[in-house]
């Protein structure tokens, strides 16, 4: 017994190398239990009728209990059915070899015992497989039931991407039924994220690894839905992928909250245009892009003239509405690739991409003329103007800090000259001459 167990333990670990420590001891305990039940079976007298029934794989013997324990145990340890059958065959081979070595010749009784032994091993294999299969089927049913009752869209695909199963939320998302969807691919169901889902299934099958993806689904109502999906490979007993299970979690509310937080952090709450934070990011990107493409762009700073007087006279509420109108008027006619931002108070800025100095001055003058048209607040007309400073990349600054400083200095020069005008950035020599005249 002990030598057989030792030999069997070594063979079992060759069959299932992942079993170590407690698992390997469990292997030996299972083998001991099987050998004890086989011994008991061999020592139990049986009639010819009982022998014939057992030869057909029917009937019941003490081996059945051992087989049930063995099959369920191997399932819980993660062995495949093939590995379980291989170890039972290895046990048979080692016993047969030991038996042959100990017996110099075989009598009729020896042959009868060998026949009964093989019948016991065969029954052990059959019952172990039955027990193992029952648990596998139970697992499959439980898994399918879990997906079926899940409130989130879930599905199972074959390795080519064809649907094997989908639950009600997934069917609703695809605007179909489980029966009509069977055997179809995501593309054939016209899912909004079909290509990305098909790609994720392909990668899961190719790598054998879990994939986690986020998918955006534009619904027919116009609302965008977002899902956090996990795609898990399902292996058969031979280690091949037979299916891919997809579970999803609706993260639309989280995405909406993230967008709201991002918008609040990057856009002015009063006017709805970019704030200083987003402006600085856009300016940094403009510098990098213009440097890479060897192009110019203009940075324009605007400080409103007469706004303080209007705000003091009309009140802060009217002043806020006036700033909203100013932002809307500055944004009029600005290209999608340009940026209008509010830096704070009554200071605004623009980034005009791909423009030369002459065109930038002309655009700034048109902007100033637009600001000098009367604004209407209720029944009152309000007159404003602006002090506008222009700095050009790269002539007036090759980085964000230098460019902003020079645009601000140009705006300050316009303010010093009485406002209501556009001032391009001047060199230090030009600025020194200007202040000497003053």
Secondary structure, DSSP 8 states (H G I E B T S, - for coil): -HHHHHHHHHHHHHH-TT--THHHHHHHHHHHHHHHHHHHHHHS---HHHHHHHHTT-S--THHHHHHHHHHHHHHHT--HHHHHHHHHHHHHHHHHHHHHH-SS--HHHHHHHHHHHHHHHHHHHHHHHHHHHHHHHHHHHHHHHHHH-SS-EEEE-TTS-EEEE-HHHHHHTTS-HHHHTT--TTTTT-TTHHHHHHHHHHHHHH-S-EEEEEEEE-TTS-EEEEEEEEEEEE-TTS-EEEEEEEEEE-HHHHHHHHHHHHHHHB-TTT-SB-HHHHHHHHHHHHHHHHHHT--EEEEEEEEESHHHHHHHH-HHHHHHHHHHHHHHHHTT--TTSEEEEEETTEEEEEEES--HHHHHHHHHHHHHHHTS-EEETTEEE--EEEEEEEEETTT-SSHHHHHHHHHHHHHHHHHTTSSEEEE---HHHHHHHHHH-
